[in-house]
Amino acid sequence: MATPARKGGVSLPERRNPKKDDGVLAKIAQSTIVAKGKQYSSDTMFVTKKLLKSTGKAAWIFGTTFLILVVPLIIEMDRDQQLTELELQQANILGTK
């Protein structure tokens, strides 16, 4: 039904009530399966965010531990290897083995 026209105005049709939509999509959106799917996806996102945060923390701990403990060991082993090679070169120059 149209609303009565105002002076110099245009009559507009009545607005539909957007909350009372009995279409197929509205029925599907209100189904319990869709509600459970939304809840599961929300729970999955929450767990994923927590997992990514804890994975990031673990990676940071591993990285800093590696830098503090392993890198100095690698440097020391490299120095030892260079010293051994230098001694071998000196021994070859002097003619002793």
Backbone torsions as a table, in degrees:
resi	resn	phi	psi	omega
1	MET	NA	147.3	-178.8
2	ALA	-95.5	147.6	176.0
3	THR	-78.1	154.6	-179.5
4	PRO	-65.0	143.3	-177.8
5	ALA	-73.3	140.4	175.7
6	ARG	-89.3	172.0	-179.5
7	LYS	-65.9	115.7	178.8
8	GLY	76.6	8.0	-177.3
9	GLY	-105.0	-178.4	-179.4
10	VAL	-114.3	140.2	177.3
11	SER	-83.1	133.0	-178.9
12	LEU	-109.0	150.4	176.6
13	PRO	-71.8	158.2	178.8
14	GLU	-65.9	147.5	177.5
15	ARG	-79.1	143.5	175.3
16	ARG	-78.8	149.7	176.9
17	ASN	-77.6	111.4	-175.6
18	PRO	-67.0	-21.6	-178.9
19	LYS	-80.2	-20.7	-179.4
20	LYS	-104.0	74.1	-179.0
21	ASP	-115.0	110.7	-176.3
22	ASP	-100.7	29.9	179.4
23	GLY	-75.5	173.0	-178.6
24	VAL	-64.5	-43.2	-179.8
25	LEU	-64.3	-37.2	178.9
26	ALA	-65.6	-40.1	178.7
27	LYS	-66.2	-39.0	179.1
28	ILE	-67.5	-42.0	-178.3
29	ALA	-65.2	-26.8	-179.3
30	GLN	-93.0	2.2	-177.2
31	SER	-73.8	157.9	-178.7
32	THR	-70.5	-29.0	179.5
33	ILE	-65.5	-43.0	178.7
34	VAL	-65.6	-40.7	179.1
35	ALA	-62.5	-43.0	178.0
36	LYS	-65.7	-39.3	177.9
37	GLY	-62.5	-41.3	177.0
38	LYS	-63.2	-42.3	-179.7
39	GLN	-65.2	-43.2	179.0
40	TYR	-63.6	-41.4	179.6
41	SER	-67.5	-36.0	176.7
42	SER	-65.0	-43.9	178.0
43	ASP	-63.6	-39.4	179.7
44	THR	-64.1	-42.3	178.5
45	MET	-64.1	-39.5	179.0
46	PHE	-62.5	-46.4	180.0
47	VAL	-65.5	-39.8	179.6
48	THR	-62.7	-43.5	178.5
49	LYS	-62.5	-43.7	179.1
50	LYS	-63.5	-40.9	-179.3
51	LEU	-65.4	-42.2	178.9
52	LEU	-64.9	-39.0	177.6
53	LYS	-64.1	-46.2	-178.5
54	SER	-69.4	-34.0	176.6
55	THR	-65.6	-40.5	177.3
56	GLY	-62.9	-41.2	177.9
57	LYS	-64.4	-43.3	180.0
58	ALA	-64.6	-39.4	178.5
59	ALA	-64.7	-39.5	178.6
60	TRP	-64.8	-44.1	179.1
61	ILE	-62.4	-44.9	179.0
62	PHE	-62.3	-44.6	-178.5
63	GLY	-63.1	-46.2	-179.7
64	THR	-68.3	-37.4	177.2
65	THR	-63.9	-41.5	178.0
66	PHE	-60.6	-45.0	-179.4
67	LEU	-64.4	-38.4	-175.9
68	ILE	-78.4	-38.6	-173.5
69	LEU	-100.3	-43.0	-169.9
70	VAL	-88.4	-41.0	-177.3
71	VAL	-60.7	-45.6	176.1
72	PRO	-61.3	-34.4	177.4
73	LEU	-64.7	-43.0	178.7
74	ILE	-63.0	-42.0	179.5
75	ILE	-63.2	-43.0	-179.8
76	GLU	-65.6	-40.0	177.9
77	MET	-64.8	-37.1	177.8
78	ASP	-65.1	-43.0	177.3
79	ARG	-61.2	-43.6	179.6
80	ASP	-62.0	-40.8	178.6
81	GLN	-64.0	-43.2	178.6
82	GLN	-63.6	-39.3	178.4
83	LEU	-64.6	-41.2	178.2
84	THR	-63.4	-43.8	178.5
85	GLU	-63.3	-40.2	178.8
86	LEU	-63.5	-41.9	177.9
87	GLU	-64.1	-39.0	177.9
88	LEU	-64.5	-42.5	178.9
89	GLN	-63.5	-42.6	179.1
90	GLN	-64.9	-38.9	179.3
91	ALA	-66.4	-38.7	178.4
92	ASN	-67.5	-35.8	179.4
93	ILE	-68.4	-41.4	-179.0
94	LEU	-77.2	-17.4	177.7
95	GLY	91.1	9.5	177.5
96	THR	-104.2	150.6	179.3
97	LYS	-129.5	NA	NA
